[in-house]
């Protein structure tokens, strides 16, 4: 029986989940209607291409929340750049109003937080217990 909390690749068992948040340039409220629908579709396409699982996705008018699970060989910074770059290019081609209102689709910054099943305190306690074993 396999534990659904963990994924496997050739050399590891892992559960690496990240919460990514990013905003349009100047925090403009442009992620509405057809643009938001297209963005949702593009994020799922890119996730499939990157072999990333989207656990949750919420598109607000002025920011995006993306909760993903990824292989340990992928850096969170690369994932954020892949999602932002891909969606920016396609959305700006498809929706000319985005090109006229924004010099670039996304702000350069983003937030990333790691999410885990085990608290920091539990890990520290476990490591401390190894010394006395």
N, C-alpha and C positions, 0 to 999 in steps of 0.2 A: 504494500500500500504506500503511495507516495504522499508526501506532505505538500499541500497546495501553497504553503507559505514560501516555499523555496523553488528556485529554478536551477537548472544545471547547464553547464557547457562542458567542453572536453576536459577542462582541468579544474573546475570549481563548482561548488554549490553556493548559491548566493541569494540574497534578498536585498537588492539595492534600489531604493525608491527615492525619488526626488520631487520636490515641489518647486516648480519654476513659475516665476511671475515676471512679465515684462509689459511695457506700455508703448503706445504710439508716441512718436516725437511730439514734444510739447504737451503730452497727455491729452491730445485732441480726442474728442468723443466720436471717432469715425468707425468703431467696430459695432455697427448696427445693421439690421436688415440683411440685404444680399451679401454685403461685405462680411458680416459675421458668419453667415451660412457658408460662404466660400472658405473662409478662414478655418472653420471647423473641419470641413472636408479635406483641406490641404494638410492640416495637422495630422489627421488620421492617415493620410497617404504617406506623409514623411515618416511617421512612426513605424508604419509597416516596412518601409524601405530600410529604416535603421534597425529593425528588429527590436523595437521598443514597445512596451505595452502601456497604453494610456489607461490609467486607473480612474481618472476623473478629469474633466475639462469644463471650464466655465469661462465664457467670453463676456466680459463686461464692456460697456461702451468705450471705456478708456484704459482697459488693461485685460490681460489674459492670465488665467490660472491653469496650469497644466501639472497634473500629478502622474508621474510615469515610473515604470520599473525598467531598469536597463542592465545590460551585461557589465561586469566589472572592467572590461577592456575599454569601455566608453567613458571619457571624461565628461562630467556635467557641463563644463564650459563648451565643449565641442557640440554637445546635444543642443544647448541653448542657441549656439550660433547656427547650427543646421536648421532648426525650426524657424528661427527669425529670418535667416537669409532666404530660405526657400519661399516662405510665405510672402515676404516683402517683394521679391522679384515678380511673382505671379500676380499678387493683388494689385501692384502698381501698373502692370501691363493691362490687366482686365478692367480696372477702374481708374480712368484718367483723372478723376477728381482728387484721388489720393496723391497723384504726382503734382498737381497744381497747389494743393494745400500743405503738403509736407515735403521738405527737401530729402528726407529719407523716411521710410515707413515707421521704423522702430527707433526708440531711444537707444543709445549705446549700452546702457546699463540693464541689469536684470537682477532678480533675486533667485537664489537657489538654496534650498534647505534639504538636508537628508532626513529621511523618515525611516524608523526602524521598529522592530517588534520588541526590542530589549532596551531598557533605559541605560543611560550612562552609568548610573549608580550600580546597576546589576552587573554590568561588564567589569567595573572597577572591583566590586566585591568578588566576582569570579576569579579575576586575576590574583587578587590578594590571597584567596583560598588556595591557589596553586602553589604558593610558596610553602605552605604548611603541609602539603601532601607528601 
